[in-house]
């Protein structure tokens, strides 16, 4: 897996997986970005929950509308 960092100068990165299988998408991910409209936060959290593992970082966008709290509640994960 290749991680892209803005400003790294390489101009791009390889995509490890692109598809609809959430288990495959989350497997081995160190950082999970949950990006979508506010109404999608709860369903995404509920579908993600069985596939999240200890140590993964979950970033929820939008977070300004309580998205992180909604994700935490819906997924049942413990915040650090």
TILUMLUM-564981 format. One record per residue (C-alpha): residue number from 1; residue in three letters; x, y, z. Coordinates in nm, 4 decimals, decimal comma. Example, Ala and Ser with C-alpha at 12.3 -4.5 7.8 and 13.67 -1.06 7.14 Angstrom:
// residues 2
[1 "ALA" [1,2300 -0,4500 0,7800]]
[2 "SER" [1,3670 -0,1060 0,7140]]
// end
This chain:
// residues 80
[1 "UNK" [0,0000 0,0000 0,0000]]
[2 "UNK" [0,1286 0,3432 -0,0862]]
[3 "UNK" [0,0340 0,6479 0,1185]]
[4 "UNK" [0,0178 0,9867 -0,0510]]
[5 "UNK" [0,1336 1,2941 0,1346]]
[6 "UNK" [0,0537 1,6381 -0,0004]]
[7 "UNK" [0,3695 1,8092 -0,1066]]
[8 "UNK" [0,5627 1,4851 -0,1445]]
[9 "UNK" [0,6535 1,5865 -0,4987]]
[10 "UNK" [0,5779 1,2515 -0,6601]]
[11 "UNK" [0,2616 1,3788 -0,8287]]
[12 "UNK" [0,0400 1,0801 -0,7523]]
[13 "UNK" [-0,0033 0,7487 -0,5823]]
[14 "UNK" [-0,1306 0,3981 -0,6428]]
[15 "UNK" [-0,4880 0,3105 -0,5492]]
[16 "UNK" [-0,4892 0,0020 -0,3283]]
[17 "UNK" [-0,8609 -0,0727 -0,3824]]
[18 "UNK" [-1,1628 0,0969 -0,5408]]
[19 "UNK" [-1,4954 -0,0776 -0,5125]]
[20 "UNK" [-1,8069 -0,1468 -0,3087]]
[21 "UNK" [-1,6777 -0,4128 -0,0671]]
[22 "UNK" [-1,6445 -0,2288 0,2637]]
[23 "UNK" [-1,4576 -0,5167 0,4293]]
[24 "UNK" [-1,1879 -0,5047 0,1608]]
[25 "UNK" [-1,1751 -0,1253 0,1704]]
[26 "UNK" [-1,1221 -0,1100 0,5471]]
[27 "UNK" [-0,8959 -0,4140 0,5818]]
[28 "UNK" [-0,5479 -0,2983 0,6736]]
[29 "UNK" [-0,6353 0,0714 0,6498]]
[30 "UNK" [-0,4546 0,2853 0,9045]]
[31 "UNK" [-0,6702 0,5920 0,8419]]
[32 "UNK" [-1,0361 0,5828 0,7377]]
[33 "UNK" [-1,1927 0,8996 0,5922]]
[34 "UNK" [-1,5709 0,8942 0,6157]]
[35 "UNK" [-1,6676 1,1674 0,3701]]
[36 "UNK" [-2,0216 1,2365 0,2623]]
[37 "UNK" [-2,3323 1,4379 0,3361]]
[38 "UNK" [-2,4348 1,4539 0,7018]]
[39 "UNK" [-2,7243 1,2108 0,6478]]
[40 "UNK" [-2,4801 0,9386 0,5338]]
[41 "UNK" [-2,2737 0,9347 0,8546]]
[42 "UNK" [-2,4949 0,6961 1,0523]]
[43 "UNK" [-2,5393 0,4345 0,7746]]
[44 "UNK" [-2,1672 0,4446 0,6937]]
[45 "UNK" [-2,0815 0,3959 1,0621]]
[46 "UNK" [-2,3250 0,1062 1,0974]]
[47 "UNK" [-2,1856 -0,0716 0,7907]]
[48 "UNK" [-1,8242 0,0025 0,8863]]
[49 "UNK" [-1,8468 -0,1077 1,2496]]
[50 "UNK" [-1,7924 -0,4836 1,1980]]
[51 "UNK" [-1,4811 -0,4157 0,9889]]
[52 "UNK" [-1,3065 -0,1505 1,1991]]
[53 "UNK" [-1,0094 -0,2677 1,4054]]
[54 "UNK" [-0,8221 -0,1360 1,7071]]
[55 "UNK" [-0,5767 0,1363 1,6210]]
[56 "UNK" [-0,7481 0,2619 1,3068]]
[57 "UNK" [-0,7976 0,6369 1,2893]]
[58 "UNK" [-1,1410 0,7449 1,1661]]
[59 "UNK" [-1,1835 1,0990 1,0359]]
[60 "UNK" [-1,5415 1,2069 0,9732]]
[61 "UNK" [-1,6278 1,4858 0,7291]]
[62 "UNK" [-1,8392 1,6831 0,7882]]
[63 "UNK" [-1,7460 1,6948 1,1531]]
[64 "UNK" [-1,8867 2,0397 1,2176]]
[65 "UNK" [-2,2404 1,9040 1,2464]]
[66 "UNK" [-2,1555 1,6479 1,5136]]
[67 "UNK" [-2,0493 1,3896 1,2561]]
[68 "UNK" [-1,7778 1,2376 1,4743]]
[69 "UNK" [-2,0207 1,1965 1,7645]]
[70 "UNK" [-2,2830 1,0411 1,5345]]
[71 "UNK" [-2,0241 0,8032 1,3866]]
[72 "UNK" [-1,9041 0,7012 1,7321]]
[73 "UNK" [-2,2576 0,6391 1,8599]]
[74 "UNK" [-2,3728 0,4488 1,5491]]
[75 "UNK" [-2,0619 0,2324 1,5217]]
[76 "UNK" [-2,0201 0,1631 1,8910]]
[77 "UNK" [-1,6481 0,2410 1,8825]]
[78 "UNK" [-1,4711 0,4000 2,1769]]
[79 "UNK" [-1,3169 0,7394 2,1193]]
[80 "UNK" [-0,9578 0,7945 2,2226]]
// end
